[in-house]
Amino acid sequence: MTLSKLPAGVNATVTAVNGEGVISKRLMEMGMVPGVTVRLVKDAPFGDPIEIRILGSSLAIRRNEADSVEVEL
C-alpha cells in the first residue's frame, strides 16, 4: 500500500521510498526511510496536500509524492 492510500489516523511503517528523483531524495532527507512509523493526520478539503506525522514532526506533502512511499500496517 502507498502512503497516499493510508486512512487518516492510522499508523504504518515505511517499507520503501521508490524513485530516484529529487522528490524521493528530499523525502528521505526529511526522515521518510524504511522502518520509520508514519501517520496520516488529515487530508486537505480537495484531497491535496495531505498532512503526515513522522519522527515528531508534521509535514504536508502532495499525494503524488506520497504515492512513491510504500507502507505496511
CHARMM-style PDB file with segment names, atoms N, HN, CA, C and O in Angstrom:
ATOM      1  N   MET     1       0.855  -1.169   0.000  1.00  0.00      PROA
ATOM      2  CA  MET     1       0.000   0.000   0.000  1.00  0.00      PROA
ATOM      3  C   MET     1       0.897   1.226   0.000  1.00  0.00      PROA
ATOM      4  O   MET     1       2.002   1.199   0.542  1.00  0.00      PROA
ATOM      5  N   THR     2       0.422   2.285  -0.601  1.00  0.00      PROA
ATOM      6  HN  THR     2      -0.475   2.307  -1.041  1.00  0.00      PROA
ATOM      7  CA  THR     2       1.193   3.530  -0.607  1.00  0.00      PROA
ATOM      8  C   THR     2       0.684   4.472   0.476  1.00  0.00      PROA
ATOM      9  O   THR     2      -0.430   4.320   0.976  1.00  0.00      PROA
ATOM     10  N   LEU     3       1.501   5.431   0.824  1.00  0.00      PROA
ATOM     11  HN  LEU     3       2.406   5.556   0.418  1.00  0.00      PROA
ATOM     12  CA  LEU     3       1.146   6.397   1.865  1.00  0.00      PROA
ATOM     13  C   LEU     3      -0.102   7.189   1.499  1.00  0.00      PROA
ATOM     14  O   LEU     3      -0.879   7.556   2.381  1.00  0.00      PROA
ATOM     15  N   SER     4      -0.303   7.454   0.231  1.00  0.00      PROA
ATOM     16  HN  SER     4       0.328   7.156  -0.486  1.00  0.00      PROA
ATOM     17  CA  SER     4      -1.476   8.229  -0.187  1.00  0.00      PROA
ATOM     18  C   SER     4      -2.781   7.469   0.024  1.00  0.00      PROA
ATOM     19  O   SER     4      -3.842   8.090   0.091  1.00  0.00      PROA
ATOM     20  N   LYS     5      -2.731   6.146   0.130  1.00  0.00      PROA
ATOM     21  HN  LYS     5      -1.869   5.642   0.075  1.00  0.00      PROA
ATOM     22  CA  LYS     5      -3.923   5.309   0.324  1.00  0.00      PROA
ATOM     23  C   LYS     5      -4.199   5.012   1.794  1.00  0.00      PROA
ATOM     24  O   LYS     5      -5.220   4.406   2.118  1.00  0.00      PROA
ATOM     25  N   LEU     6      -3.311   5.428   2.681  1.00  0.00      PROA
ATOM     26  HN  LEU     6      -2.481   5.921   2.418  1.00  0.00      PROA
ATOM     27  CA  LEU     6      -3.456   5.167   4.108  1.00  0.00      PROA
ATOM     28  C   LEU     6      -4.636   5.953   4.674  1.00  0.00      PROA
ATOM     29  O   LEU     6      -4.758   7.148   4.405  1.00  0.00      PROA
ATOM     30  N   PRO     7      -5.512   5.307   5.456  1.00  0.00      PROA
ATOM     31  CA  PRO     7      -6.617   6.043   6.072  1.00  0.00      PROA
ATOM     32  C   PRO     7      -6.106   7.019   7.132  1.00  0.00      PROA
ATOM     33  O   PRO     7      -5.071   6.778   7.754  1.00  0.00      PROA
ATOM     34  N   ALA     8      -6.817   8.095   7.331  1.00  0.00      PROA
ATOM     35  HN  ALA     8      -7.657   8.290   6.825  1.00  0.00      PROA
ATOM     36  CA  ALA     8      -6.425   9.100   8.325  1.00  0.00      PROA
ATOM     37  C   ALA     8      -6.450   8.501   9.727  1.00  0.00      PROA
ATOM     38  O   ALA     8      -7.361   7.749  10.076  1.00  0.00      PROA
ATOM     39  N   GLY     9      -5.448   8.839  10.520  1.00  0.00      PROA
ATOM     40  HN  GLY     9      -4.708   9.450  10.237  1.00  0.00      PROA
ATOM     41  CA  GLY     9      -5.371   8.408  11.905  1.00  0.00      PROA
ATOM     42  C   GLY     9      -4.733   7.046  12.120  1.00  0.00      PROA
ATOM     43  O   GLY     9      -4.619   6.598  13.261  1.00  0.00      PROA
ATOM     44  N   VAL    10      -4.318   6.382  11.059  1.00  0.00      PROA
ATOM     45  HN  VAL    10      -4.411   6.747  10.132  1.00  0.00      PROA
ATOM     46  CA  VAL    10      -3.737   5.043  11.168  1.00  0.00      PROA
ATOM     47  C   VAL    10      -2.212   5.137  11.082  1.00  0.00      PROA
ATOM     48  O   VAL    10      -1.666   5.834  10.227  1.00  0.00      PROA
ATOM     49  N   ASN    11      -1.534   4.418  11.988  1.00  0.00      PROA
ATOM     50  HN  ASN    11      -1.977   3.851  12.682  1.00  0.00      PROA
ATOM     51  CA  ASN    11      -0.068   4.351  11.945  1.00  0.00      PROA
ATOM     52  C   ASN    11       0.363   3.246  10.992  1.00  0.00      PROA
ATOM     53  O   ASN    11      -0.289   2.206  10.898  1.00  0.00      PROA
ATOM     54  N   ALA    12       1.457   3.476  10.289  1.00  0.00      PROA
ATOM     55  HN  ALA    12       1.986   4.321  10.364  1.00  0.00      PROA
ATOM     56  CA  ALA    12       2.022   2.479   9.385  1.00  0.00      PROA
ATOM     57  C   ALA    12       3.537   2.610   9.422  1.00  0.00      PROA
ATOM     58  O   ALA    12       4.080   3.607   9.899  1.00  0.00      PROA
ATOM     59  N   THR    13       4.208   1.586   8.909  1.00  0.00      PROA
ATOM     60  HN  THR    13       3.767   0.777   8.521  1.00  0.00      PROA
ATOM     61  CA  THR    13       5.666   1.574   8.849  1.00  0.00      PROA
ATOM     62  C   THR    13       6.104   1.734   7.404  1.00  0.00      PROA
ATOM     63  O   THR    13       5.603   1.045   6.516  1.00  0.00      PROA
ATOM     64  N   VAL    14       7.030   2.635   7.176  1.00  0.00      PROA
ATOM     65  HN  VAL    14       7.436   3.195   7.898  1.00  0.00      PROA
ATOM     66  CA  VAL    14       7.564   2.841   5.830  1.00  0.00      PROA
ATOM     67  C   VAL    14       8.394   1.618   5.454  1.00  0.00      PROA
ATOM     68  O   VAL    14       9.259   1.192   6.219  1.00  0.00      PROA
ATOM     69  N   THR    15       8.130   1.051   4.271  1.00  0.00      PROA
ATOM     70  HN  THR    15       7.427   1.397   3.649  1.00  0.00      PROA
ATOM     71  CA  THR    15       8.897  -0.106   3.804  1.00  0.00      PROA
ATOM     72  C   THR    15       9.845   0.264   2.671  1.00  0.00      PROA
ATOM     73  O   THR    15      10.885  -0.373   2.504  1.00  0.00      PROA
ATOM     74  N   ALA    16       9.498   1.296   1.883  1.00  0.00      PROA
ATOM     75  HN  ALA    16       8.653   1.814   2.018  1.00  0.00      PROA
ATOM     76  CA  ALA    16      10.366   1.700   0.775  1.00  0.00      PROA
ATOM     77  C   ALA    16       9.973   3.080   0.283  1.00  0.00      PROA
ATOM     78  O   ALA    16       8.817   3.490   0.390  1.00  0.00      PROA
ATOM     79  N   VAL    17      10.950   3.786  -0.257  1.00  0.00      PROA
ATOM     80  HN  VAL    17      11.888   3.453  -0.344  1.00  0.00      PROA
ATOM     81  CA  VAL    17      10.711   5.045  -0.957  1.00  0.00      PROA
ATOM     82  C   VAL    17      11.177   4.815  -2.392  1.00  0.00      PROA
ATOM     83  O   VAL    17      12.372   4.672  -2.651  1.00  0.00      PROA
ATOM     84  N   ASN    18      10.223   4.781  -3.321  1.00  0.00      PROA
ATOM     85  HN  ASN    18       9.252   4.897  -3.110  1.00  0.00      PROA
ATOM     86  CA  ASN    18      10.528   4.479  -4.721  1.00  0.00      PROA
ATOM     87  C   ASN    18      10.885   5.741  -5.483  1.00  0.00      PROA
ATOM     88  O   ASN    18      10.457   6.840  -5.129  1.00  0.00      PROA
ATOM     89  N   GLY    19      11.659   5.572  -6.516  1.00  0.00      PROA
ATOM     90  HN  GLY    19      12.007   4.679  -6.804  1.00  0.00      PROA
ATOM     91  CA  GLY    19      12.029   6.695  -7.355  1.00  0.00      PROA
ATOM     92  C   GLY    19      13.453   7.139  -7.092  1.00  0.00      PROA
ATOM     93  O   GLY    19      14.029   6.870  -6.037  1.00  0.00      PROA
ATOM     94  N   GLU    20      14.001   7.820  -8.072  1.00  0.00      PROA
ATOM     95  HN  GLU    20      13.533   8.038  -8.929  1.00  0.00      PROA
ATOM     96  CA  GLU    20      15.374   8.293  -7.951  1.00  0.00      PROA
ATOM     97  C   GLU    20      15.484   9.791  -8.181  1.00  0.00      PROA
ATOM     98  O   GLU    20      16.584  10.315  -8.357  1.00  0.00      PROA
ATOM     99  N   GLY    21      14.363  10.474  -8.182  1.00  0.00      PROA
ATOM    100  HN  GLY    21      13.469  10.048  -8.039  1.00  0.00      PROA
ATOM    101  CA  GLY    21      14.362  11.898  -8.449  1.00  0.00      PROA
ATOM    102  C   GLY    21      14.611  12.732  -7.214  1.00  0.00      PROA
ATOM    103  O   GLY    21      14.882  12.215  -6.130  1.00  0.00      PROA
ATOM    104  N   VAL    22      14.514  14.012  -7.401  1.00  0.00      PROA
ATOM    105  HN  VAL    22      14.294  14.432  -8.281  1.00  0.00      PROA
ATOM    106  CA  VAL    22      14.744  14.974  -6.321  1.00  0.00      PROA
ATOM    107  C   VAL    22      13.713  14.812  -5.213  1.00  0.00      PROA
ATOM    108  O   VAL    22      14.044  14.954  -4.036  1.00  0.00      PROA
ATOM    109  N   ILE    23      12.473  14.517  -5.575  1.00  0.00      PROA
ATOM    110  HN  ILE    23      12.204  14.402  -6.531  1.00  0.00      PROA
ATOM    111  CA  ILE    23      11.410  14.388  -4.573  1.00  0.00      PROA
ATOM    112  C   ILE    23      11.688  13.215  -3.641  1.00  0.00      PROA
ATOM    113  O   ILE    23      11.574  13.353  -2.423  1.00  0.00      PROA
ATOM    114  N   SER    24      12.049  12.069  -4.196  1.00  0.00      PROA
ATOM    115  HN  SER    24      12.142  11.957  -5.186  1.00  0.00      PROA
ATOM    116  CA  SER    24      12.343  10.900  -3.366  1.00  0.00      PROA
ATOM    117  C   SER    24      13.521  11.164  -2.441  1.00  0.00      PROA
ATOM    118  O   SER    24      13.501  10.766  -1.276  1.00  0.00      PROA
ATOM    119  N   LYS    25      14.530  11.821  -2.946  1.00  0.00      PROA
ATOM    120  HN  LYS    25      14.547  12.144  -3.892  1.00  0.00      PROA
ATOM    121  CA  LYS    25      15.693  12.149  -2.127  1.00  0.00      PROA
ATOM    122  C   LYS    25      15.299  13.089  -0.995  1.00  0.00      PROA
ATOM    123  O   LYS    25      15.738  12.912   0.142  1.00  0.00      PROA
ATOM    124  N   ARG    26      14.478  14.080  -1.298  1.00  0.00      PROA
ATOM    125  HN  ARG    26      14.121  14.223  -2.221  1.00  0.00      PROA
ATOM    126  CA  ARG    26      14.044  15.044  -0.275  1.00  0.00      PROA
ATOM    127  C   ARG    26      13.191  14.370   0.797  1.00  0.00      PROA
ATOM    128  O   ARG    26      13.324  14.687   1.979  1.00  0.00      PROA
ATOM    129  N   LEU    27      12.320  13.450   0.400  1.00  0.00      PROA
ATOM    130  HN  LEU    27      12.212  13.193  -0.560  1.00  0.00      PROA
ATOM    131  CA  LEU    27      11.512  12.720   1.378  1.00  0.00      PROA
ATOM    132  C   LEU    27      12.406  11.938   2.342  1.00  0.00      PROA
ATOM    133  O   LEU    27      12.155  11.916   3.547  1.00  0.00      PROA
ATOM    134  N   MET    28      13.440  11.302   1.812  1.00  0.00      PROA
ATOM    135  HN  MET    28      13.644  11.320   0.833  1.00  0.00      PROA
ATOM    136  CA  MET    28      14.356  10.547   2.665  1.00  0.00      PROA
ATOM    137  C   MET    28      15.147  11.476   3.582  1.00  0.00      PROA
ATOM    138  O   MET    28      15.435  11.117   4.723  1.00  0.00      PROA
ATOM    139  N   GLU    29      15.502  12.666   3.096  1.00  0.00      PROA
ATOM    140  HN  GLU    29      15.268  12.958   2.169  1.00  0.00      PROA
ATOM    141  CA  GLU    29      16.198  13.637   3.940  1.00  0.00      PROA
ATOM    142  C   GLU    29      15.322  14.105   5.091  1.00  0.00      PROA
ATOM    143  O   GLU    29      15.829  14.454   6.157  1.00  0.00      PROA
ATOM    144  N   MET    30      14.008  14.113   4.882  1.00  0.00      PROA
ATOM    145  HN  MET    30      13.596  13.830   4.016  1.00  0.00      PROA
ATOM    146  CA  MET    30      13.070  14.535   5.926  1.00  0.00      PROA
ATOM    147  C   MET    30      12.742  13.401   6.896  1.00  0.00      PROA
ATOM    148  O   MET    30      11.937  13.584   7.808  1.00  0.00      PROA
ATOM    149  N   GLY    31      13.360  12.228   6.708  1.00  0.00      PROA
ATOM    150  HN  GLY    31      14.014  12.079   5.966  1.00  0.00      PROA
ATOM    151  CA  GLY    31      13.163  11.130   7.646  1.00  0.00      PROA
ATOM    152  C   GLY    31      12.295  10.004   7.145  1.00  0.00      PROA
ATOM    153  O   GLY    31      12.038   9.056   7.886  1.00  0.00      PROA
ATOM    154  N   MET    32      11.839  10.074   5.922  1.00  0.00      PROA
ATOM    155  HN  MET    32      12.048  10.844   5.320  1.00  0.00      PROA
ATOM    156  CA  MET    32      10.976   9.039   5.357  1.00  0.00      PROA
ATOM    157  C   MET    32      11.850   7.897   4.846  1.00  0.00      PROA
ATOM    158  O   MET    32      12.071   7.751   3.643  1.00  0.00      PROA
ATOM    159  N   VAL    33      12.347   7.082   5.796  1.00  0.00      PROA
ATOM    160  HN  VAL    33      12.167   7.200   6.773  1.00  0.00      PROA
ATOM    161  CA  VAL    33      13.233   5.966   5.464  1.00  0.00      PROA
ATOM    162  C   VAL    33      12.580   4.669   5.951  1.00  0.00      PROA
ATOM    163  O   VAL    33      11.757   4.700   6.865  1.00  0.00      PROA
ATOM    164  N   PRO    34      12.935   3.546   5.357  1.00  0.00      PROA
ATOM    165  CA  PRO    34      12.354   2.268   5.785  1.00  0.00      PROA
ATOM    166  C   PRO    34      12.518   2.031   7.281  1.00  0.00      PROA
ATOM    167  O   PRO    34      13.582   2.271   7.851  1.00  0.00      PROA
ATOM    168  N   GLY    35      11.437   1.552   7.906  1.00  0.00      PROA
ATOM    169  HN  GLY    35      10.573   1.357   7.443  1.00  0.00      PROA
ATOM    170  CA  GLY    35      11.432   1.251   9.332  1.00  0.00      PROA
ATOM    171  C   GLY    35      10.824   2.324  10.207  1.00  0.00      PROA
ATOM    172  O   GLY    35      10.557   2.074  11.383  1.00  0.00      PROA
ATOM    173  N   VAL    36      10.597   3.505   9.676  1.00  0.00      PROA
ATOM    174  HN  VAL    36      10.813   3.709   8.721  1.00  0.00      PROA
ATOM    175  CA  VAL    36      10.060   4.623  10.455  1.00  0.00      PROA
ATOM    176  C   VAL    36       8.529   4.556  10.467  1.00  0.00      PROA
ATOM    177  O   VAL    36       7.906   4.198   9.467  1.00  0.00      PROA
ATOM    178  N   THR    37       7.937   4.903  11.608  1.00  0.00      PROA
ATOM    179  HN  THR    37       8.443   5.193  12.420  1.00  0.00      PROA
ATOM    180  CA  THR    37       6.485   4.936  11.728  1.00  0.00      PROA
ATOM    181  C   THR    37       5.961   6.280  11.241  1.00  0.00      PROA
ATOM    182  O   THR    37       6.508   7.332  11.573  1.00  0.00      PROA
ATOM    183  N   VAL    38       4.898   6.229  10.451  1.00  0.00      PROA
ATOM    184  HN  VAL    38       4.454   5.375  10.181  1.00  0.00      PROA
ATOM    185  CA  VAL    38       4.288   7.428   9.889  1.00  0.00      PROA
ATOM    186  C   VAL    38       2.776   7.342  10.087  1.00  0.00      PROA
ATOM    187  O   VAL    38       2.206   6.250  10.098  1.00  0.00      PROA
ATOM    188  N   ARG    39       2.130   8.501  10.244  1.00  0.00      PROA
ATOM    189  HN  ARG    39       2.593   9.387  10.236  1.00  0.00      PROA
ATOM    190  CA  ARG    39       0.671   8.536  10.399  1.00  0.00      PROA
ATOM    191  C   ARG    39       0.105   9.634   9.520  1.00  0.00      PROA
ATOM    192  O   ARG    39       0.601  10.760   9.521  1.00  0.00      PROA
ATOM    193  N   LEU    40      -0.924   9.305   8.777  1.00  0.00      PROA
ATOM    194  HN  LEU    40      -1.328   8.390   8.776  1.00  0.00      PROA
ATOM    195  CA  LEU    40      -1.623  10.322   8.000  1.00  0.00      PROA
ATOM    196  C   LEU    40      -2.584  11.025   8.949  1.00  0.00      PROA
ATOM    197  O   LEU    40      -3.492  10.396   9.493  1.00  0.00      PROA
ATOM    198  N   VAL    41      -2.390  12.310   9.149  1.00  0.00      PROA
ATOM    199  HN  VAL    41      -1.652  12.820   8.707  1.00  0.00      PROA
ATOM    200  CA  VAL    41      -3.197  13.072  10.107  1.00  0.00      PROA
ATOM    201  C   VAL    41      -4.506  13.499   9.469  1.00  0.00      PROA
ATOM    202  O   VAL    41      -5.578  13.242  10.017  1.00  0.00      PROA
ATOM    203  N   LYS    42      -4.426  14.157   8.301  1.00  0.00      PROA
ATOM    204  HN  LYS    42      -3.555  14.365   7.856  1.00  0.00      PROA
ATOM    205  CA  LYS    42      -5.660  14.590   7.638  1.00  0.00      PROA
ATOM    206  C   LYS    42      -5.384  14.958   6.188  1.00  0.00      PROA
ATOM    207  O   LYS    42      -4.249  15.199   5.778  1.00  0.00      PROA
ATOM    208  N   ASP    43      -6.471  14.990   5.436  1.00  0.00      PROA
ATOM    209  HN  ASP    43      -7.394  14.794   5.768  1.00  0.00      PROA
ATOM    210  CA  ASP    43      -6.442  15.414   4.039  1.00  0.00      PROA
ATOM    211  C   ASP    43      -6.906  16.860   3.948  1.00  0.00      PROA
ATOM    212  O   ASP    43      -7.685  17.327   4.779  1.00  0.00      PROA
ATOM    213  N   ALA    44      -6.430  17.553   2.946  1.00  0.00      PROA
ATOM    214  HN  ALA    44      -5.798  17.173   2.270  1.00  0.00      PROA
ATOM    215  CA  ALA    44      -6.957  18.886   2.659  1.00  0.00      PROA
ATOM    216  C   ALA    44      -8.373  18.719   2.091  1.00  0.00      PROA
ATOM    217  O   ALA    44      -8.726  17.622   1.659  1.00  0.00      PROA
ATOM    218  N   PRO    45      -9.180  19.768   2.081  1.00  0.00      PROA
ATOM    219  CA  PRO    45     -10.566  19.650   1.620  1.00  0.00      PROA
ATOM    220  C   PRO    45     -10.723  19.013   0.229  1.00  0.00      PROA
ATOM    221  O   PRO    45     -11.678  18.269   0.007  1.00  0.00      PROA
ATOM    222  N   PHE    46      -9.833  19.282  -0.683  1.00  0.00      PROA
ATOM    223  HN  PHE    46      -9.057  19.887  -0.502  1.00  0.00      PROA
ATOM    224  CA  PHE    46      -9.932  18.690  -2.017  1.00  0.00      PROA
ATOM    225  C   PHE    46      -8.956  17.538  -2.198  1.00  0.00      PROA
ATOM    226  O   PHE    46      -8.721  17.100  -3.324  1.00  0.00      PROA
ATOM    227  N   GLY    47      -8.377  17.035  -1.090  1.00  0.00      PROA
ATOM    228  HN  GLY    47      -8.568  17.391  -0.175  1.00  0.00      PROA
ATOM    229  CA  GLY    47      -7.525  15.864  -1.128  1.00  0.00      PROA
ATOM    230  C   GLY    47      -6.042  16.116  -1.304  1.00  0.00      PROA
ATOM    231  O   GLY    47      -5.257  15.174  -1.197  1.00  0.00      PROA
ATOM    232  N   ASP    48      -5.630  17.318  -1.563  1.00  0.00      PROA
ATOM    233  HN  ASP    48      -6.267  18.084  -1.650  1.00  0.00      PROA
ATOM    234  CA  ASP    48      -4.221  17.584  -1.796  1.00  0.00      PROA
ATOM    235  C   ASP    48      -3.861  18.930  -1.193  1.00  0.00      PROA
ATOM    236  O   ASP    48      -4.541  19.900  -1.526  1.00  0.00      PROA
ATOM    237  N   PRO    49      -2.887  19.080  -0.364  1.00  0.00      PROA
ATOM    238  CA  PRO    49      -1.934  18.086   0.117  1.00  0.00      PROA
ATOM    239  C   PRO    49      -2.490  17.272   1.286  1.00  0.00      PROA
ATOM    240  O   PRO    49      -3.628  17.468   1.711  1.00  0.00      PROA
ATOM    241  N   ILE    50      -1.663  16.353   1.798  1.00  0.00      PROA
ATOM    242  HN  ILE    50      -0.738  16.194   1.453  1.00  0.00      PROA
ATOM    243  CA  ILE    50      -2.010  15.586   2.985  1.00  0.00      PROA
ATOM    244  C   ILE    50      -1.028  15.955   4.083  1.00  0.00      PROA
ATOM    245  O   ILE    50       0.122  16.304   3.817  1.00  0.00      PROA
ATOM    246  N   GLU    51      -1.501  15.873   5.324  1.00  0.00      PROA
ATOM    247  HN  GLU    51      -2.436  15.590   5.540  1.00  0.00      PROA
ATOM    248  CA  GLU    51      -0.624  16.139   6.472  1.00  0.00      PROA
ATOM    249  C   GLU    51      -0.234  14.802   7.075  1.00  0.00      PROA
ATOM    250  O   GLU    51      -1.091  13.966   7.360  1.00  0.00      PROA
ATOM    251  N   ILE    52       1.066  14.605   7.269  1.00  0.00      PROA
ATOM    252  HN  ILE    52       1.762  15.284   7.037  1.00  0.00      PROA
ATOM    253  CA  ILE    52       1.548  13.381   7.894  1.00  0.00      PROA
ATOM    254  C   ILE    52       2.366  13.729   9.118  1.00  0.00      PROA
ATOM    255  O   ILE    52       2.894  14.834   9.242  1.00  0.00      PROA
ATOM    256  N   ARG    53       2.463  12.775  10.013  1.00  0.00      PROA
ATOM    257  HN  ARG    53       2.034  11.877   9.912  1.00  0.00      PROA
ATOM    258  CA  ARG    53       3.259  12.931  11.230  1.00  0.00      PROA
ATOM    259  C   ARG    53       4.368  11.887  11.176  1.00  0.00      PROA
ATOM    260  O   ARG    53       4.098  10.690  11.078  1.00  0.00      PROA
ATOM    261  N   ILE    54       5.615  12.346  11.241  1.00  0.00      PROA
ATOM    262  HN  ILE    54       5.834  13.319  11.320  1.00  0.00      PROA
ATOM    263  CA  ILE    54       6.764  11.449  11.170  1.00  0.00      PROA
ATOM    264  C   ILE    54       7.881  11.989  12.061  1.00  0.00      PROA
ATOM    265  O   ILE    54       8.239  13.164  11.982  1.00  0.00      PROA
ATOM    266  N   LEU    55       8.421  11.124  12.899  1.00  0.00      PROA
ATOM    267  HN  LEU    55       8.130  10.169  12.962  1.00  0.00      PROA
ATOM    268  CA  LEU    55       9.535  11.478  13.791  1.00  0.00      PROA
ATOM    269  C   LEU    55       9.251  12.740  14.605  1.00  0.00      PROA
ATOM    270  O   LEU    55      10.142  13.566  14.803  1.00  0.00      PROA
ATOM    271  N   GLY    56       8.019  12.887  15.075  1.00  0.00      PROA
ATOM    272  HN  GLY    56       7.296  12.216  14.914  1.00  0.00      PROA
ATOM    273  CA  GLY    56       7.660  14.028  15.906  1.00  0.00      PROA
ATOM    274  C   GLY    56       7.405  15.323  15.154  1.00  0.00      PROA
ATOM    275  O   GLY    56       7.182  16.362  15.775  1.00  0.00      PROA
ATOM    276  N   SER    57       7.433  15.280  13.833  1.00  0.00      PROA
ATOM    277  HN  SER    57       7.614  14.436  13.328  1.00  0.00      PROA
ATOM    278  CA  SER    57       7.207  16.476  13.021  1.00  0.00      PROA
ATOM    279  C   SER    57       5.979  16.289  12.138  1.00  0.00      PROA
ATOM    280  O   SER    57       5.643  15.169  11.755  1.00  0.00      PROA
ATOM    281  N   SER    58       5.327  17.376  11.826  1.00  0.00      PROA
ATOM    282  HN  SER    58       5.600  18.286  12.137  1.00  0.00      PROA
ATOM    283  CA  SER    58       4.217  17.349  10.880  1.00  0.00      PROA
ATOM    284  C   SER    58       4.699  17.861   9.535  1.00  0.00      PROA
ATOM    285  O   SER    58       5.362  18.896   9.458  1.00  0.00      PROA
ATOM    286  N   LEU    59       4.365  17.137   8.479  1.00  0.00      PROA
ATOM    287  HN  LEU    59       3.826  16.297   8.543  1.00  0.00      PROA
ATOM    288  CA  LEU    59       4.739  17.521   7.124  1.00  0.00      PROA
ATOM    289  C   LEU    59       3.501  17.560   6.249  1.00  0.00      PROA
ATOM    290  O   LEU    59       2.568  16.782   6.445  1.00  0.00      PROA
ATOM    291  N   ALA    60       3.494  18.452   5.298  1.00  0.00      PROA
ATOM    292  HN  ALA    60       4.252  19.084   5.138  1.00  0.00      PROA
ATOM    293  CA  ALA    60       2.443  18.482   4.280  1.00  0.00      PROA
ATOM    294  C   ALA    60       3.099  18.123   2.953  1.00  0.00      PROA
ATOM    295  O   ALA    60       4.027  18.793   2.502  1.00  0.00      PROA
ATOM    296  N   ILE    61       2.602  17.053   2.336  1.00  0.00      PROA
ATOM    297  HN  ILE    61       1.848  16.508   2.702  1.00  0.00      PROA
ATOM    298  CA  ILE    61       3.157  16.635   1.052  1.00  0.00      PROA
ATOM    299  C   ILE    61       2.028  16.388   0.070  1.00  0.00      PROA
ATOM    300  O   ILE    61       0.887  16.148   0.463  1.00  0.00      PROA
ATOM    301  N   ARG    62       2.356  16.448  -1.206  1.00  0.00      PROA
ATOM    302  HN  ARG    62       3.283  16.643  -1.525  1.00  0.00      PROA
ATOM    303  CA  ARG    62       1.368  16.206  -2.246  1.00  0.00      PROA
ATOM    304  C   ARG    62       1.070  14.713  -2.343  1.00  0.00      PROA
ATOM    305  O   ARG    62       1.908  13.881  -1.993  1.00  0.00      PROA
ATOM    306  N   ARG    63      -0.115  14.382  -2.814  1.00  0.00      PROA
ATOM    307  HN  ARG    63      -0.795  15.058  -3.098  1.00  0.00      PROA
ATOM    308  CA  ARG    63      -0.495  12.981  -2.980  1.00  0.00      PROA
ATOM    309  C   ARG    63       0.431  12.251  -3.953  1.00  0.00      PROA
ATOM    310  O   ARG    63       0.766  11.088  -3.729  1.00  0.00      PROA
ATOM    311  N   ASN    64       0.847  12.923  -5.031  1.00  0.00      PROA
ATOM    312  HN  ASN    64       0.574  13.868  -5.213  1.00  0.00      PROA
ATOM    313  CA  ASN    64       1.721  12.241  -5.980  1.00  0.00      PROA
ATOM    314  C   ASN    64       3.090  11.941  -5.359  1.00  0.00      PROA
ATOM    315  O   ASN    64       3.747  10.980  -5.760  1.00  0.00      PROA
ATOM    316  N   GLU    65       3.522  12.739  -4.398  1.00  0.00      PROA
ATOM    317  HN  GLU    65       2.989  13.520  -4.072  1.00  0.00      PROA
ATOM    318  CA  GLU    65       4.751  12.450  -3.668  1.00  0.00      PROA
ATOM    319  C   GLU    65       4.534  11.279  -2.721  1.00  0.00      PROA
ATOM    320  O   GLU    65       5.409  10.425  -2.573  1.00  0.00      PROA
ATOM    321  N   ALA    66       3.362  11.236  -2.073  1.00  0.00      PROA
ATOM    322  HN  ALA    66       2.651  11.929  -2.193  1.00  0.00      PROA
ATOM    323  CA  ALA    66       3.039  10.148  -1.153  1.00  0.00      PROA
ATOM    324  C   ALA    66       2.876   8.820  -1.893  1.00  0.00      PROA
ATOM    325  O   ALA    66       3.030   7.758  -1.290  1.00  0.00      PROA
ATOM    326  N   ASP    67       2.569   8.865  -3.184  1.00  0.00      PROA
ATOM    327  HN  ASP    67       2.444   9.728  -3.674  1.00  0.00      PROA
ATOM    328  CA  ASP    67       2.459   7.640  -3.982  1.00  0.00      PROA
ATOM    329  C   ASP    67       3.791   6.916  -4.100  1.00  0.00      PROA
ATOM    330  O   ASP    67       3.808   5.712  -4.354  1.00  0.00      PROA
ATOM    331  N   SER    68       4.886   7.600  -3.926  1.00  0.00      PROA
ATOM    332  HN  SER    68       4.872   8.579  -3.719  1.00  0.00      PROA
ATOM    333  CA  SER    68       6.197   6.951  -4.055  1.00  0.00      PROA
ATOM    334  C   SER    68       6.662   6.292  -2.765  1.00  0.00      PROA
ATOM    335  O   SER    68       7.721   5.665  -2.734  1.00  0.00      PROA
ATOM    336  N   VAL    69       5.866   6.432  -1.686  1.00  0.00      PROA
ATOM    337  HN  VAL    69       5.006   6.941  -1.711  1.00  0.00      PROA
ATOM    338  CA  VAL    69       6.244   5.860  -0.393  1.00  0.00      PROA
ATOM    339  C   VAL    69       5.377   4.634  -0.122  1.00  0.00      PROA
ATOM    340  O   VAL    69       4.154   4.738  -0.034  1.00  0.00      PROA
ATOM    341  N   GLU    70       6.017   3.475   0.008  1.00  0.00      PROA
ATOM    342  HN  GLU    70       7.011   3.391  -0.064  1.00  0.00      PROA
ATOM    343  CA  GLU    70       5.293   2.242   0.337  1.00  0.00      PROA
ATOM    344  C   GLU    70       5.288   2.051   1.841  1.00  0.00      PROA
ATOM    345  O   GLU    70       6.308   2.240   2.504  1.00  0.00      PROA
ATOM    346  N   VAL    71       4.108   1.668   2.387  1.00  0.00      PROA
ATOM    347  HN  VAL    71       3.280   1.514   1.848  1.00  0.00      PROA
ATOM    348  CA  VAL    71       3.947   1.449   3.818  1.00  0.00      PROA
ATOM    349  C   VAL    71       3.219   0.137   4.050  1.00  0.00      PROA
ATOM    350  O   VAL    71       2.571  -0.404   3.154  1.00  0.00      PROA
ATOM    351  N   GLU    72       3.341  -0.364   5.276  1.00  0.00      PROA
ATOM    352  HN  GLU    72       3.868   0.076   6.004  1.00  0.00      PROA
ATOM    353  CA  GLU    72       2.539  -1.510   5.686  1.00  0.00      PROA
ATOM    354  C   GLU    72       1.978  -1.237   7.071  1.00  0.00      PROA
ATOM    355  O   GLU    72       2.615  -0.588   7.901  1.00  0.00      PROA
ATOM    356  N   LEU    73       0.781  -1.742   7.303  1.00  0.00      PROA
ATOM    357  HN  LEU    73       0.264  -2.270   6.629  1.00  0.00      PROA
ATOM    358  CA  LEU    73       0.107  -1.508   8.589  1.00  0.00      PROA
ATOM    359  C   LEU    73       0.734  -2.334   9.682  1.00  0.00      PROA
ATOM    360  OT1 LEU    73       0.300  -2.269  10.832  1.00  0.00      PROA
TER     361      LEU     73
END
